[in-house]
């Protein structure tokens, strides 16, 4: 149970980090094309 919760938390952290990187790139005028 604990391992599953940690895995979910890791996925959420990665999504938040990716979102932050996307926002920073947009602020710098970088166009990122993705799925």
mmCIF file as gemmi writes it, N, C-alpha and C atoms, coordinates in Angstrom:
data_model
loop_
_atom_site.group_PDB
_atom_site.id
_atom_site.type_symbol
_atom_site.label_atom_id
_atom_site.label_alt_id
_atom_site.label_comp_id
_atom_site.label_asym_id
_atom_site.label_entity_id
_atom_site.label_seq_id
_atom_site.pdbx_PDB_ins_code
_atom_site.Cartn_x
_atom_site.Cartn_y
_atom_site.Cartn_z
_atom_site.occupancy
_atom_site.B_iso_or_equiv
_atom_site.pdbx_formal_charge
_atom_site.auth_seq_id
_atom_site.auth_asym_id
_atom_site.pdbx_PDB_model_num
ATOM 1 N N . UNK Axp A 1 ? 0.843 -1.202 0 1 0 ? 1 A 1
ATOM 2 C CA . UNK Axp A 1 ? 0 0 0 1 0 ? 1 A 1
ATOM 3 C C . UNK Axp A 1 ? 0.872 1.244 0 1 0 ? 1 A 1
ATOM 4 N N . UNK Axp A 2 ? 1.883 1.235 0.872 1 0 ? 2 A 1
ATOM 5 C CA . UNK Axp A 2 ? 2.755 2.411 0.958 1 0 ? 2 A 1
ATOM 6 C C . UNK Axp A 2 ? 3.496 2.63 -0.361 1 0 ? 2 A 1
ATOM 7 N N . UNK Axp A 3 ? 3.975 1.539 -0.963 1 0 ? 3 A 1
ATOM 8 C CA . UNK Axp A 3 ? 4.715 1.671 -2.216 1 0 ? 3 A 1
ATOM 9 C C . UNK Axp A 3 ? 3.836 2.294 -3.294 1 0 ? 3 A 1
ATOM 10 N N . UNK Axp A 4 ? 2.575 1.897 -3.328 1 0 ? 4 A 1
ATOM 11 C CA . UNK Axp A 4 ? 1.659 2.438 -4.335 1 0 ? 4 A 1
ATOM 12 C C . UNK Axp A 4 ? 1.479 3.933 -4.13 1 0 ? 4 A 1
ATOM 13 N N . UNK Axp A 5 ? 1.293 4.357 -2.877 1 0 ? 5 A 1
ATOM 14 C CA . UNK Axp A 5 ? 1.11 5.78 -2.598 1 0 ? 5 A 1
ATOM 15 C C . UNK Axp A 5 ? 2.353 6.556 -3.006 1 0 ? 5 A 1
ATOM 16 N N . UNK Axp A 6 ? 3.526 6.013 -2.732 1 0 ? 6 A 1
ATOM 17 C CA . UNK Axp A 6 ? 4.767 6.71 -3.088 1 0 ? 6 A 1
ATOM 18 C C . UNK Axp A 6 ? 4.884 6.831 -4.603 1 0 ? 6 A 1
ATOM 19 N N . UNK Axp A 7 ? 4.496 5.793 -5.313 1 0 ? 7 A 1
ATOM 20 C CA . UNK Axp A 7 ? 4.571 5.826 -6.776 1 0 ? 7 A 1
ATOM 21 C C . UNK Axp A 7 ? 3.658 6.917 -7.32 1 0 ? 7 A 1
ATOM 22 N N . UNK Axp A 8 ? 2.455 7.013 -6.769 1 0 ? 8 A 1
ATOM 23 C CA . UNK Axp A 8 ? 1.513 8.037 -7.221 1 0 ? 8 A 1
ATOM 24 C C . UNK Axp A 8 ? 2.074 9.414 -6.919 1 0 ? 8 A 1
ATOM 25 N N . UNK Axp A 9 ? 2.657 9.577 -5.744 1 0 ? 9 A 1
ATOM 26 C CA . UNK Axp A 9 ? 3.231 10.873 -5.366 1 0 ? 9 A 1
ATOM 27 C C . UNK Axp A 9 ? 4.355 11.246 -6.326 1 0 ? 9 A 1
ATOM 28 N N . UNK Axp A 10 ? 5.194 10.279 -6.683 1 0 ? 10 A 1
ATOM 29 C CA . UNK Axp A 10 ? 6.288 10.553 -7.618 1 0 ? 10 A 1
ATOM 30 C C . UNK Axp A 10 ? 5.728 11.02 -8.956 1 0 ? 10 A 1
ATOM 31 N N . UNK Axp A 11 ? 4.661 10.379 -9.429 1 0 ? 11 A 1
ATOM 32 C CA . UNK Axp A 11 ? 4.073 10.768 -10.714 1 0 ? 11 A 1
ATOM 33 C C . UNK Axp A 11 ? 3.536 12.188 -10.643 1 0 ? 11 A 1
ATOM 34 N N . UNK Axp A 12 ? 2.882 12.531 -9.546 1 0 ? 12 A 1
ATOM 35 C CA . UNK Axp A 12 ? 2.326 13.874 -9.392 1 0 ? 12 A 1
ATOM 36 C C . UNK Axp A 12 ? 3.455 14.892 -9.362 1 0 ? 12 A 1
ATOM 37 N N . UNK Axp A 13 ? 4.532 14.586 -8.634 1 0 ? 13 A 1
ATOM 38 C CA . UNK Axp A 13 ? 5.667 15.509 -8.558 1 0 ? 13 A 1
ATOM 39 C C . UNK Axp A 13 ? 6.252 15.731 -9.947 1 0 ? 13 A 1
ATOM 40 N N . UNK Axp A 14 ? 6.371 14.666 -10.726 1 0 ? 14 A 1
ATOM 41 C CA . UNK Axp A 14 ? 6.937 14.797 -12.068 1 0 ? 14 A 1
ATOM 42 C C . UNK Axp A 14 ? 6.034 15.653 -12.943 1 0 ? 14 A 1
ATOM 43 N N . UNK Axp A 15 ? 4.723 15.485 -12.797 1 0 ? 15 A 1
ATOM 44 C CA . UNK Axp A 15 ? 3.789 16.285 -13.599 1 0 ? 15 A 1
ATOM 45 C C . UNK Axp A 15 ? 3.898 17.749 -13.213 1 0 ? 15 A 1
ATOM 46 N N . UNK Axp A 16 ? 4.01 18.023 -11.91 1 0 ? 16 A 1
ATOM 47 C CA . UNK Axp A 16 ? 4.118 19.408 -11.455 1 0 ? 16 A 1
ATOM 48 C C . UNK Axp A 16 ? 5.423 20.02 -11.954 1 0 ? 16 A 1
ATOM 49 N N . UNK Axp A 17 ? 6.505 19.243 -11.912 1 0 ? 17 A 1
ATOM 50 C CA . UNK Axp A 17 ? 7.797 19.738 -12.371 1 0 ? 17 A 1
ATOM 51 C C . UNK Axp A 17 ? 7.748 20.029 -13.868 1 0 ? 17 A 1
ATOM 52 N N . UNK Axp A 18 ? 7.154 19.117 -14.623 1 0 ? 18 A 1
ATOM 53 C CA . UNK Axp A 18 ? 7.043 19.319 -16.07 1 0 ? 18 A 1
ATOM 54 C C . UNK Axp A 18 ? 6.213 20.562 -16.372 1 0 ? 18 A 1
ATOM 55 N N . UNK Axp A 19 ? 5.144 20.758 -15.61 1 0 ? 19 A 1
ATOM 56 C CA . UNK Axp A 19 ? 4.291 21.928 -15.826 1 0 ? 19 A 1
ATOM 57 C C . UNK Axp A 19 ? 5.073 23.203 -15.553 1 0 ? 19 A 1
ATOM 58 N N . UNK Axp A 20 ? 5.88 23.194 -14.495 1 0 ? 20 A 1
ATOM 59 C CA . UNK Axp A 20 ? 6.679 24.376 -14.17 1 0 ? 20 A 1
ATOM 60 C C . UNK Axp A 20 ? 7.678 24.665 -15.283 1 0 ? 20 A 1
ATOM 61 N N . UNK Axp A 21 ? 8.305 23.613 -15.808 1 0 ? 21 A 1
ATOM 62 C CA . UNK Axp A 21 ? 9.273 23.805 -16.885 1 0 ? 21 A 1
ATOM 63 C C . UNK Axp A 21 ? 8.579 24.364 -18.122 1 0 ? 21 A 1
ATOM 64 N N . UNK Axp A 22 ? 7.376 23.869 -18.415 1 0 ? 22 A 1
ATOM 65 C CA . UNK Axp A 22 ? 6.622 24.37 -19.568 1 0 ? 22 A 1
ATOM 66 C C . UNK Axp A 22 ? 6.316 25.848 -19.4 1 0 ? 22 A 1
ATOM 67 N N . UNK Axp A 23 ? 5.874 26.236 -18.211 1 0 ? 23 A 1
ATOM 68 C CA . UNK Axp A 23 ? 5.531 27.64 -17.971 1 0 ? 23 A 1
ATOM 69 C C . UNK Axp A 23 ? 6.775 28.523 -18.098 1 0 ? 23 A 1
ATOM 70 N N . UNK Axp A 24 ? 7.905 28.055 -17.579 1 0 ? 24 A 1
ATOM 71 C CA . UNK Axp A 24 ? 9.138 28.832 -17.679 1 0 ? 24 A 1
ATOM 72 C C . UNK Axp A 24 ? 9.543 28.987 -19.141 1 0 ? 24 A 1
ATOM 73 N N . UNK Axp A 25 ? 9.418 27.918 -19.911 1 0 ? 25 A 1
ATOM 74 C CA . UNK Axp A 25 ? 9.788 27.97 -21.324 1 0 ? 25 A 1
ATOM 75 C C . UNK Axp A 25 ? 8.896 28.958 -22.065 1 0 ? 25 A 1
ATOM 76 N N . UNK Axp A 26 ? 7.601 28.943 -21.764 1 0 ? 26 A 1
ATOM 77 C CA . UNK Axp A 26 ? 6.68 29.868 -22.434 1 0 ? 26 A 1
ATOM 78 C C . UNK Axp A 26 ? 7.042 31.303 -22.092 1 0 ? 26 A 1
ATOM 79 N N . UNK Axp A 27 ? 7.401 31.553 -20.842 1 0 ? 27 A 1
ATOM 80 C CA . UNK Axp A 27 ? 7.766 32.909 -20.43 1 0 ? 27 A 1
ATOM 81 C C . UNK Axp A 27 ? 8.996 33.382 -21.2 1 0 ? 27 A 1
ATOM 82 N N . UNK Axp A 28 ? 9.88 32.45 -21.54 1 0 ? 28 A 1
ATOM 83 C CA . UNK Axp A 28 ? 11.108 32.807 -22.247 1 0 ? 28 A 1
ATOM 84 C C . UNK Axp A 28 ? 10.884 32.83 -23.756 1 0 ? 28 A 1
ATOM 85 N N . UNK Axp A 29 ? 9.653 32.556 -24.183 1 0 ? 29 A 1
ATOM 86 C CA . UNK Axp A 29 ? 9.344 32.619 -25.607 1 0 ? 29 A 1
ATOM 87 C C . UNK Axp A 29 ? 9.7 31.352 -26.356 1 0 ? 29 A 1
ATOM 88 N N . UNK Axp A 30 ? 9.876 30.27 -25.63 1 0 ? 30 A 1
ATOM 89 C CA . UNK Axp A 30 ? 10.21 29.002 -26.287 1 0 ? 30 A 1
ATOM 90 C C . UNK Axp A 30 ? 8.926 28.255 -26.606 1 0 ? 30 A 1
ATOM 91 N N . UNK Axp A 31 ? 8.781 27.823 -27.852 1 0 ? 31 A 1
ATOM 92 C CA . UNK Axp A 31 ? 7.587 27.09 -28.255 1 0 ? 31 A 1
ATOM 93 C C . UNK Axp A 31 ? 7.873 25.592 -28.199 1 0 ? 31 A 1
ATOM 94 N N . UNK Axp A 32 ? 7.14 24.894 -27.343 1 0 ? 32 A 1
ATOM 95 C CA . UNK Axp A 32 ? 7.322 23.449 -27.236 1 0 ? 32 A 1
ATOM 96 C C . UNK Axp A 32 ? 6.095 22.755 -27.809 1 0 ? 32 A 1
ATOM 97 N N . UNK Axp A 33 ? 6.329 21.822 -28.735 1 0 ? 33 A 1
ATOM 98 C CA . UNK Axp A 33 ? 5.217 21.094 -29.335 1 0 ? 33 A 1
ATOM 99 C C . UNK Axp A 33 ? 5.234 19.674 -28.801 1 0 ? 33 A 1
ATOM 100 N N . UNK Axp A 34 ? 4.11 19.243 -28.246 1 0 ? 34 A 1
ATOM 101 C CA . UNK Axp A 34 ? 4.044 17.894 -27.674 1 0 ? 34 A 1
ATOM 102 C C . UNK Axp A 34 ? 2.677 17.286 -27.882 1 0 ? 34 A 1
ATOM 103 N N . UNK Axp A 35 ? 2.512 16.083 -27.424 1 0 ? 35 A 1
ATOM 104 C CA . UNK Axp A 35 ? 1.25 15.366 -27.586 1 0 ? 35 A 1
ATOM 105 C C . UNK Axp A 35 ? 0.132 16.018 -26.785 1 0 ? 35 A 1
